[in-house]
Amino acid sequence: MGTHYQGTDPDVRALDAFIVLARAGASVSAYVERGLATAKPTASQLGVLEAVLHLGPMCQSELAAKLLVSPGNVTTVLDNLERRKLIRRERGEDRRRFQIHLTGPGRKLIEKIFPGHVTRIREAMTVLSPEELLSLRRLLRKLGTGAAALGARPKGVTR
């Protein structure tokens, strides 16, 4: 269902597209995140584990920027992961900052669940052809770049 707003054609088209984008994103996320229920990481926790697995240890502000969340939110996520002994914080050369590292159990968990996570994402995307997926990626990147040029920045992203 589109908007019931009675504005100009450009306004209605933009609002309709935004509504469809938001609903599609919510539907895909809900499907993908259901697959995390048995391993019990939240989507944010999975993001931290995956980023550190594939990019190596990094500080909290780098993780916040990668995950598009606020540094405060990352603190909570890291506290919970550390409580579960899935990550450890180590002081870096700059003693004011901690580097986030995977523990053995953290590495084992993310290596076990990430392939299934990717499979769920792929399954959710199978309604699109390979060409449509490339077009979607291009269009979404263009949309994000355009919004950023207008001054919009996701949480945690400063540049």
Secondary structure, DSSP 4 states (H G I P E B T S, - for coil): --------HHHHHHHHHHHHHHHHHHHHHHHHHHTTTTT---HHHHHHHHHHHHH--EEHHHHHHHHT--HHHHHHHHHHHHHTTSEEEEE-SSTT-EEEEE-HHHHHHHHHHHHHHHHHHHHHHTTS-HHHHHHHHHHHHHHHHHHHHTT---TT---
